[in-house]
Amino acid sequence: NDINLGPVMALMSGPTVGDAISDPNNAIAKLTNEIKDDAKLVEEIFIRILNRKPTSGEINATLASMAGLEAENKMLAAEWQAKEAEQKPIIAKAEAERVAAIDAAKKELEAYKVKMAPEVKKQEAARAAAITKAEGAVKTAFDTAPAKQPNWENYLDLTTEWHPLDVKVQRAGGVEKIEVLPDGSLLATALPEGKQSTGNYLLIGKSTLPNITAIKLEMLPDDRLPNNGPGLAPDGNFVLGEFTVTTAPGDAKRARGTGVAQTLKYPKADFEQANFPVTEALKKGNRDRGWAVSPEGGFRHEATFQFEKPLMNEGGTAFTVQMTSNFQNGKYNPGRFRLWVTNSPTVRFGVPATVAAAVKAPKRTPEQTAVLTQHFLNQFRDYQGQKKLLAAAKKPLPVDPQLVALETKHTETQKPISLDPKLVQLRRDADLSTKQLTNKRLTAAQDLAWALINSPAFLFNH
């Protein structure tokens, strides 16, 4: 409802209009080709832009300008050559200084690298030894798992059986990608350092389970993530700012336009960071808080959310799950996770239905044994703790600030020298003027259009 004259003037005299006027396929170019009489060409441009015919003085001024293009080109060329002669020794001196600076910076950088080579080699050797030692510890912990698993099985809570929610990724905001792994879990790949942004994951899935009472979010450790995950933060932590679920009948025809935002209640988590309880994940628009697990990053965690009413849909239930992580602009986005649903009236952390079946089986199949072993390893703290140490050992060596400074200095010296702005402008103008001489009528027509568009008669025409 308000007009700011500044931006309007900038638009009219800026590159947008300039590019439009010089477009070889615009109306000005077509008129120049169609109208052979110069005076009539001037008249048509006046009518097109100002809605009036030009005066005889305006026509004569335009024709005089057209006739003076060659003289203007010669004057411009002379001024350009004079400026080139003036700047030649200045440019030569600057280039010599640039070459000398590049050489000096390169020698300084190479000398520092030679000086630090023994220390870098020593650090790399120590890092390699630490990785080897950590890998051995991981293997040792892995080898002890079979002996400890039976006792763990005795204490499994089989009261709540969970079924995997088969999901697809609709949106992977704030990360490079989210891939669905063979076990049904999802793995997010972080954006490069400095390009992180708010996590906004949108997942769609379906379950044929009847009377669904709750949904579970399982956060999984993974040695591809910082500090063994399950988040993308350096310490493996995550902050789940908001967790929302929308459902619809699984039948595509029934689902259309029937999505219902579900009310989630009784949130429970196996571990909560101080001041970052799981209840925060149910607050709409949460930006500064959420569910987090520090200092327990690197280990498996889970959170359950009950539905206000059981989900009863013939033909199954379609789910849309949104997970957002606004905390510190995406630094704490979730890394690896999996979604489960249950129809148990008693909602506890429980176990996957496949694990319960394996535990109850009189004789386990190889597939059941593999499922049970993997579930145990995911929460076997001795094993995951050693994987955390391995992840720490694999971190790159700290950046040498002196080396970075010298590399930056070397890069800076290679930048082109700064030329006199007047010389740069004259080079550009002389080149443009020479090109314009190839079609003097079109150049004059474009100049006229530019002058009229920037005239008060056009700018303030009401």
C-alpha positions as CSV (number, residue, x, y, z in Angstrom):
1,N,0.0,0.0,0.0
2,D,3.1,2.3,0.0
3,I,5.5,3.1,-2.8
4,N,9.2,3.5,-1.9
5,L,10.7,5.6,-4.6
6,G,14.3,4.5,-4.0
7,P,13.8,0.8,-5.1
8,V,11.6,2.0,-8.0
9,M,14.4,4.3,-9.3
10,A,17.0,1.6,-8.8
11,L,14.9,-0.8,-10.9
12,M,14.4,1.6,-13.7
13,S,18.1,2.5,-14.0
14,G,19.5,-0.9,-13.0
15,P,20.6,-4.0,-14.9
16,T,17.0,-5.5,-15.1
17,V,15.8,-2.8,-17.5
18,G,19.2,-2.5,-19.2
19,D,19.2,-6.2,-20.0
20,A,15.6,-5.9,-21.3
21,I,16.6,-3.0,-23.6
22,S,19.6,-4.8,-25.0
23,D,17.7,-8.1,-25.6
24,P,18.3,-8.9,-29.3
25,N,14.8,-10.4,-29.7
26,N,12.8,-7.5,-28.1
27,A,10.5,-5.0,-29.8
28,I,13.3,-2.4,-30.3
29,A,15.3,-4.8,-32.4
30,K,12.2,-5.8,-34.4
31,L,11.3,-2.1,-35.0
32,T,14.8,-1.3,-36.2
33,N,14.6,-4.1,-38.8
34,E,11.1,-3.3,-39.9
35,I,11.2,0.6,-40.1
36,K,13.9,1.7,-42.5
37,D,13.3,5.5,-42.1
38,D,15.3,6.8,-39.1
39,A,12.9,9.6,-38.2
40,K,9.9,7.2,-38.3
41,L,11.8,4.7,-36.0
42,V,12.4,7.5,-33.5
43,E,8.7,8.4,-33.7
44,E,7.6,4.8,-33.1
45,I,9.8,4.5,-30.0
46,F,8.4,7.7,-28.5
47,I,4.9,6.5,-29.1
48,R,5.6,3.1,-27.5
49,I,7.3,4.6,-24.4
50,L,5.7,8.0,-23.8
51,N,2.5,7.6,-25.8
52,R,3.2,10.8,-27.8
53,K,5.1,11.7,-31.0
54,P,8.5,13.4,-30.7
55,T,9.1,17.0,-31.5
56,S,11.3,17.9,-34.5
57,G,14.0,18.9,-32.0
58,E,13.9,15.5,-30.3
59,I,14.1,13.7,-33.7
60,N,17.1,15.8,-34.7
61,A,18.8,15.2,-31.4
62,T,18.4,11.5,-31.8
63,L,19.6,11.5,-35.4
64,A,22.6,13.6,-34.4
65,S,23.5,11.1,-31.6
66,M,23.3,8.3,-34.2
67,A,25.6,10.1,-36.5
68,G,28.1,10.8,-33.8
69,L,28.6,7.2,-32.7
70,E,31.8,6.8,-34.7
71,A,33.4,10.0,-33.4
72,E,32.4,8.9,-29.8
73,N,34.0,5.5,-30.4
74,K,37.3,7.1,-31.6
75,M,37.4,9.5,-28.6
76,L,36.7,6.6,-26.2
77,A,39.4,4.4,-27.8
78,A,41.9,7.2,-27.5
79,E,41.1,7.7,-23.8
80,W,41.3,4.0,-23.2
81,Q,44.7,3.7,-24.8
82,A,46.0,6.7,-22.9
83,K,44.9,5.0,-19.6
84,E,46.5,1.8,-20.6
85,A,49.8,3.5,-21.2
86,E,49.5,5.3,-17.9
87,Q,48.7,2.1,-16.0
88,K,51.2,-0.2,-17.7
89,P,54.2,0.4,-15.4
90,I,51.9,0.3,-12.3
91,I,50.4,-3.0,-13.4
92,A,53.9,-4.4,-14.2
93,K,55.1,-3.5,-10.7
94,A,52.0,-4.9,-9.0
95,E,52.3,-8.2,-10.9
96,A,56.0,-8.5,-10.0
97,E,55.1,-7.9,-6.3
98,R,52.3,-10.5,-6.6
99,V,54.7,-13.2,-8.1
100,A,57.2,-12.5,-5.4
101,A,54.5,-12.7,-2.7
102,I,53.3,-16.0,-4.1
103,D,56.8,-17.4,-4.1
104,A,57.6,-16.3,-0.6
105,A,54.3,-17.6,0.8
106,K,54.8,-21.0,-1.0
107,K,58.3,-21.3,0.5
108,E,57.1,-20.4,4.0
109,L,54.3,-23.0,3.7
110,E,56.6,-25.7,2.4
111,A,59.2,-25.0,5.1
112,Y,56.5,-25.3,7.8
113,K,55.3,-28.6,6.4
114,V,58.9,-30.0,6.4
115,K,59.4,-28.7,10.0
116,M,56.1,-30.3,11.2
117,A,56.4,-33.5,9.2
118,P,58.0,-35.6,12.1
119,E,55.4,-34.4,14.6
120,V,52.5,-35.1,12.1
121,K,53.9,-38.5,11.4
122,K,54.1,-39.2,15.2
123,Q,50.5,-38.0,15.7
124,E,49.3,-40.1,12.8
125,A,51.1,-43.2,14.1
126,A,49.5,-42.6,17.6
127,R,46.1,-42.2,16.0
128,A,46.5,-45.5,14.0
129,A,47.6,-47.3,17.1
130,A,44.6,-46.0,19.0
131,I,42.3,-47.1,16.2
132,T,43.9,-50.6,16.2
133,K,43.6,-50.9,20.0
134,A,39.9,-49.7,19.9
135,E,39.1,-52.1,17.1
136,G,40.5,-54.9,19.3
137,A,38.4,-53.8,22.2
138,V,35.3,-53.8,20.1
139,K,36.0,-57.4,18.9
140,T,36.7,-58.5,22.5
141,A,33.3,-57.0,23.6
142,F,31.6,-58.6,20.6
143,D,33.1,-62.0,21.4
144,T,31.8,-61.8,25.0
145,A,28.2,-61.1,23.8
146,P,27.1,-64.8,23.3
147,A,28.0,-65.6,26.9
148,K,26.0,-62.6,28.3
149,Q,23.0,-62.8,26.0
150,P,21.2,-65.7,27.8
151,N,21.0,-63.8,31.1
152,W,19.8,-60.7,29.2
153,E,17.0,-62.8,27.6
154,N,15.7,-63.8,31.1
155,Y,14.9,-60.2,31.9
156,L,13.2,-59.2,28.6
157,D,9.8,-57.5,29.1
158,L,7.4,-59.4,26.8
159,T,4.3,-57.6,27.9
160,T,4.4,-55.2,25.0
161,E,5.2,-56.4,21.5
162,W,6.1,-53.9,18.9
163,H,5.7,-54.1,15.1
164,P,7.8,-52.2,12.7
165,L,6.2,-49.3,10.8
166,D,7.1,-49.6,7.2
167,V,8.1,-46.1,6.2
168,K,9.3,-44.1,3.3
169,V,11.0,-40.7,3.3
170,Q,8.8,-37.9,2.0
171,R,11.1,-35.0,3.1
172,A,14.6,-34.9,4.5
173,G,15.0,-31.3,5.6
174,G,18.3,-30.3,7.3
175,V,20.3,-33.3,6.2
176,E,21.9,-34.4,2.9
177,K,19.7,-37.5,2.8
178,I,17.8,-40.1,4.8
179,E,18.1,-43.7,3.6
180,V,16.0,-46.7,4.7
181,L,18.2,-49.6,5.8
182,P,17.4,-53.3,5.3
183,D,16.3,-53.6,9.0
184,G,13.7,-50.9,8.5
185,S,15.7,-48.2,10.4
186,L,16.5,-44.9,8.9
187,L,20.0,-43.3,8.6
188,A,20.5,-39.6,8.1
189,T,23.6,-38.2,6.5
190,A,24.6,-34.8,7.9
191,L,25.2,-31.7,5.7
192,P,28.8,-30.5,5.4
193,E,30.1,-28.3,8.2
194,G,28.8,-24.8,8.0
195,K,25.8,-25.8,5.9
196,Q,23.7,-27.4,8.7
197,S,20.1,-26.4,9.0
198,T,17.0,-27.2,11.0
199,G,16.0,-30.9,10.8
200,N,12.5,-31.5,9.4
201,Y,11.9,-35.1,8.6
202,L,8.6,-36.1,7.0
203,L,7.9,-39.9,6.9
204,I,5.0,-41.8,5.5
205,G,4.1,-45.4,6.2
206,K,1.4,-48.0,6.7
207,S,0.6,-50.7,9.2
208,T,-2.1,-53.4,8.9
209,L,-2.1,-53.8,12.7
210,P,-5.6,-53.4,14.2
211,N,-6.4,-51.3,17.2
212,I,-3.1,-49.5,17.4
213,T,-2.5,-48.1,20.9
214,A,0.9,-46.5,20.7
215,I,3.9,-45.6,18.6
216,K,7.6,-45.9,19.6
217,L,10.7,-44.1,18.4
218,E,13.8,-46.1,18.8
219,M,17.1,-44.2,18.5
220,L,19.9,-46.5,17.4
221,P,23.7,-46.3,17.8
222,D,25.7,-46.5,14.6
223,D,29.5,-46.2,14.1
224,R,28.9,-44.2,10.9
225,L,27.7,-41.4,13.2
226,P,29.7,-39.0,15.4
227,N,30.5,-40.7,18.7
228,N,28.5,-43.8,17.6
229,G,25.2,-41.7,17.4
230,P,22.3,-41.9,17.6
231,G,22.3,-38.2,16.8
232,L,24.4,-36.1,14.4
233,A,25.9,-33.9,17.1
234,P,29.6,-34.3,17.8
235,D,28.8,-36.2,21.1
236,G,26.2,-38.4,19.4
237,N,23.4,-36.5,21.0
238,F,20.1,-35.3,19.4
239,V,17.3,-32.9,20.3
240,L,13.9,-34.0,19.1
241,G,12.0,-30.7,19.2
242,E,8.6,-31.9,18.0
243,F,7.1,-35.3,17.2
244,T,3.7,-35.3,15.5
245,V,1.6,-38.1,14.0
246,T,-1.2,-37.9,11.5
247,T,-3.2,-40.9,10.4
248,A,-5.8,-41.9,7.9
249,P,-7.4,-45.2,6.7
250,G,-4.9,-47.3,4.9
251,D,-7.2,-47.7,1.9
252,A,-6.1,-45.0,-0.6
253,K,-9.7,-44.1,-1.5
254,R,-10.7,-43.8,2.1
255,A,-7.5,-42.0,3.1
256,R,-8.0,-39.1,0.7
257,G,-8.8,-35.9,2.7
258,T,-9.3,-37.9,6.0
259,G,-6.0,-37.3,7.7
260,V,-6.4,-36.8,11.4
261,A,-3.7,-35.2,13.7
262,Q,-3.4,-37.6,16.6
263,T,-3.2,-36.5,20.2
264,L,-0.2,-38.2,21.8
265,K,-0.2,-38.8,25.6
266,Y,1.8,-40.4,28.4
267,P,5.3,-39.9,26.7
268,K,8.0,-42.1,28.3
269,A,11.7,-42.4,27.6
270,D,14.3,-44.8,28.8
271,F,16.6,-41.8,29.5
272,E,16.2,-38.0,29.6
273,Q,18.8,-35.3,29.6
274,A,18.4,-32.7,32.4
275,N,16.0,-30.0,31.2
276,F,15.3,-32.0,28.0
277,P,12.6,-34.4,28.9
278,V,10.6,-36.3,26.3
279,T,7.5,-34.3,27.1
280,E,9.1,-31.4,25.3
281,A,8.7,-33.3,22.0
282,L,5.0,-32.9,22.2
283,K,5.1,-29.1,22.5
284,K,4.0,-27.4,19.2
285,G,6.6,-25.1,17.6
286,N,9.4,-26.1,20.1
287,R,12.7,-24.4,19.2
288,D,14.8,-24.3,22.3
289,R,14.1,-27.6,23.9
290,G,13.2,-31.2,23.0
291,W,14.0,-34.8,24.0
292,A,17.8,-35.3,24.4
293,V,20.0,-37.9,26.0
294,S,23.4,-36.3,26.9
295,P,25.6,-37.6,28.5
296,E,24.3,-41.0,27.2
297,G,25.0,-40.4,23.5
298,G,26.4,-43.4,21.7
299,F,23.8,-45.8,23.1
300,R,20.4,-47.0,22.1
301,H,17.4,-45.1,23.5
302,E,13.6,-45.3,23.0
303,A,10.5,-43.3,23.7
304,T,6.9,-44.3,23.6
305,F,3.8,-42.2,22.9
306,Q,0.2,-43.5,23.4
307,F,-2.7,-42.4,21.2
308,E,-5.7,-40.8,22.9
309,K,-7.9,-43.5,21.3
310,P,-6.9,-46.8,19.6
311,L,-6.6,-46.5,15.8
312,M,-9.2,-48.8,14.2
313,N,-9.2,-48.6,10.5
314,E,-10.3,-51.3,8.1
315,G,-7.6,-52.1,5.6
316,G,-4.9,-50.8,7.9
317,T,-3.7,-47.3,8.9
318,A,-1.6,-44.8,6.9
319,F,0.8,-42.8,9.0
320,T,2.5,-39.4,8.4
321,V,5.2,-38.8,11.0
322,Q,7.0,-35.4,11.3
323,M,10.1,-35.0,13.4
324,T,11.7,-31.6,13.7
325,S,14.9,-30.5,15.4
326,N,15.3,-26.7,15.6
327,F,17.9,-26.7,18.4
328,Q,21.1,-24.8,17.4
329,N,20.0,-24.8,13.7
330,G,20.2,-28.5,13.1
331,K,23.4,-29.4,14.9
332,Y,21.4,-31.9,16.9
333,N,19.4,-33.6,14.2
334,P,18.5,-37.3,14.7
335,G,20.9,-39.7,13.0
336,R,19.6,-43.3,13.1
337,F,16.2,-44.3,14.3
338,R,13.3,-46.7,13.8
339,L,9.5,-46.5,14.3
340,W,7.3,-49.1,15.8
341,V,3.6,-49.5,16.6
342,T,1.7,-51.8,19.0
343,N,-1.9,-52.8,19.8
344,S,-1.1,-53.9,23.3
345,P,-3.4,-52.4,25.9
346,T,-0.3,-52.2,28.2
347,V,2.3,-49.9,26.7
348,R,5.8,-50.5,27.9
349,F,9.2,-50.4,26.2
350,G,8.8,-54.1,25.6
351,V,10.4,-55.8,22.6
352,P,9.8,-56.3,18.8
353,A,7.3,-59.0,18.1
354,T,10.0,-60.9,16.2
355,V,12.2,-60.9,19.3
356,A,9.3,-62.1,21.5
357,A,8.7,-64.9,19.0
358,A,12.3,-65.9,19.1
359,V,12.5,-66.0,22.9
360,K,9.3,-68.1,23.1
361,A,10.3,-70.5,20.3
362,P,11.0,-74.1,21.5
363,K,13.7,-74.2,18.8
364,R,14.9,-71.1,17.1
365,T,15.4,-70.7,13.4
366,P,18.7,-69.1,12.1
367,E,16.6,-66.0,11.2
368,Q,15.3,-65.8,14.8
369,T,18.7,-66.2,16.2
370,A,20.1,-63.4,14.1
371,V,17.2,-61.1,15.1
372,L,17.7,-61.8,18.7
373,T,21.5,-61.3,18.5
374,Q,21.2,-58.0,16.7
375,H,18.6,-56.7,19.2
376,F,21.0,-57.6,22.1
377,L,24.0,-56.0,20.4
378,N,22.1,-52.8,19.9
379,Q,21.7,-52.4,23.6
380,F,24.8,-54.3,24.9
381,R,26.5,-51.4,26.6
382,D,30.0,-53.1,26.8
383,Y,29.9,-53.5,23.0
384,Q,28.4,-50.1,22.2
385,G,30.7,-48.4,24.7
386,Q,33.8,-49.7,22.9
387,K,32.3,-48.6,19.6
388,K,32.1,-45.1,21.1
389,L,35.8,-45.2,21.9
390,L,36.5,-46.5,18.4
391,A,34.6,-43.6,16.9
392,A,36.6,-41.1,19.1
393,A,39.9,-42.8,18.0
394,K,38.9,-42.4,14.3
395,K,38.4,-38.6,14.6
396,P,40.8,-36.7,12.3
397,L,43.8,-35.1,13.9
398,P,43.2,-31.6,15.2
399,V,43.6,-28.8,12.6
400,D,46.9,-27.0,12.9
401,P,46.0,-23.3,13.1
402,Q,49.4,-22.2,11.9
403,L,49.2,-24.5,8.8
404,V,45.7,-23.1,8.0
405,A,47.0,-19.6,8.4
406,L,49.9,-20.2,6.0
407,E,47.7,-22.0,3.5
408,T,45.3,-19.1,3.6
409,K,48.1,-16.6,3.1
410,H,49.4,-18.6,0.1
411,T,45.9,-18.6,-1.4
412,E,45.4,-14.9,-0.8
413,T,48.6,-14.0,-2.6
414,Q,47.4,-15.8,-5.8
415,K,44.4,-13.5,-6.2
416,P,44.6,-11.2,-9.3
417,I,45.9,-7.7,-8.7
418,S,43.4,-4.9,-8.4
419,L,43.2,-2.8,-11.5
420,D,42.4,0.9,-11.6
421,P,38.5,1.0,-11.7
422,K,38.7,3.7,-14.5
423,L,40.8,1.4,-16.6
424,V,38.4,-1.5,-16.1
425,Q,35.5,0.7,-17.1
426,L,37.2,2.0,-20.2
427,R,38.1,-1.5,-21.3
428,R,34.5,-2.5,-21.0
429,D,33.1,0.6,-22.6
430,A,35.6,0.5,-25.5
431,D,34.7,-3.1,-26.2
432,L,30.9,-2.4,-26.1
433,S,31.3,0.7,-28.3
434,T,33.1,-1.3,-30.9
435,K,30.4,-3.9,-30.9
436,Q,27.7,-1.2,-31.1
437,L,29.2,0.3,-34.3
438,T,28.2,-2.9,-36.2
439,N,24.6,-1.8,-36.0
440,K,24.5,1.9,-35.3
441,R,20.7,2.2,-35.8
442,L,20.0,-0.5,-33.2
443,T,22.4,1.2,-30.8
444,A,20.8,4.6,-31.2
445,A,17.3,3.0,-30.8
446,Q,18.4,1.3,-27.6
447,D,20.0,4.5,-26.3
448,L,16.8,6.4,-27.0
449,A,14.7,3.8,-25.2
450,W,17.0,4.0,-22.2
451,A,16.9,7.8,-22.1
452,L,13.1,7.9,-22.4
453,I,12.5,5.2,-19.7
454,N,14.7,7.2,-17.3
455,S,13.0,10.5,-18.1
456,P,10.6,12.2,-15.7
457,A,7.9,12.0,-18.3
458,F,8.0,8.2,-18.0
459,L,9.0,7.8,-14.3
460,F,6.3,10.1,-13.0
461,N,3.6,9.5,-15.6
462,H,0.3,9.2,-13.9
